[in-house]
Amino acid sequence: MEKQQDNAIKSLKKAIELDPSKAYYHEEFFNKLHKINPEEKHSLLSKEL
């Protein structure tokens, strides 16, 4: 589980580096991930990336 979170954080940072104008969107998305269960979080993250 922690490894998934680490990967999610790395992906988030990379996405923000690639397109800083979307940083707010990525942060909002990431915040929403932490409010849902791990299975949903993983599937949503996979779709998003």
C-alpha positions as CSV (number, residue, x, y, z in Angstrom):
1,M,0.0,0.0,0.0
2,E,2.8,2.4,0.9
3,K,4.5,1.6,-2.4
4,Q,1.4,2.6,-4.3
5,Q,1.3,5.9,-2.4
6,D,5.0,6.5,-3.1
7,N,4.3,5.8,-6.8
8,A,1.3,8.1,-6.8
9,I,3.3,10.9,-5.2
10,K,6.1,10.4,-7.8
11,S,3.6,10.4,-10.6
12,L,1.9,13.5,-9.2
13,K,5.3,15.4,-9.0
14,K,6.2,14.3,-12.5
15,A,2.8,15.4,-13.9
16,I,3.2,18.8,-12.2
17,E,6.8,19.2,-13.6
18,L,5.6,18.4,-17.1
19,D,2.6,20.8,-16.9
20,P,2.8,23.3,-14.0
21,S,-0.4,25.0,-15.2
22,K,-2.3,21.8,-14.1
23,A,-0.7,21.6,-10.7
24,Y,-3.9,22.6,-8.9
25,Y,-5.9,20.0,-10.8
26,H,-3.4,17.3,-9.9
27,E,-3.4,18.3,-6.3
28,E,-7.2,18.3,-6.1
29,F,-7.2,14.8,-7.7
30,F,-4.6,13.5,-5.3
31,N,-6.5,14.9,-2.3
32,K,-9.6,13.1,-3.5
33,L,-7.7,9.8,-3.8
34,H,-7.0,9.9,-0.1
35,K,-10.6,10.1,0.8
36,I,-11.6,6.8,-1.0
37,N,-10.7,3.2,-0.4
38,P,-7.3,1.8,-1.6
39,E,-8.8,-0.3,-4.4
40,E,-10.7,2.6,-5.9
41,K,-7.7,4.9,-5.5
42,H,-5.5,2.5,-7.4
43,S,-8.0,2.0,-10.2
44,L,-8.6,5.8,-10.5
45,L,-4.9,6.5,-10.5
46,S,-4.3,3.9,-13.2
47,K,-7.0,5.5,-15.4
48,E,-5.7,9.0,-14.8
49,L,-2.1,8.2,-15.7
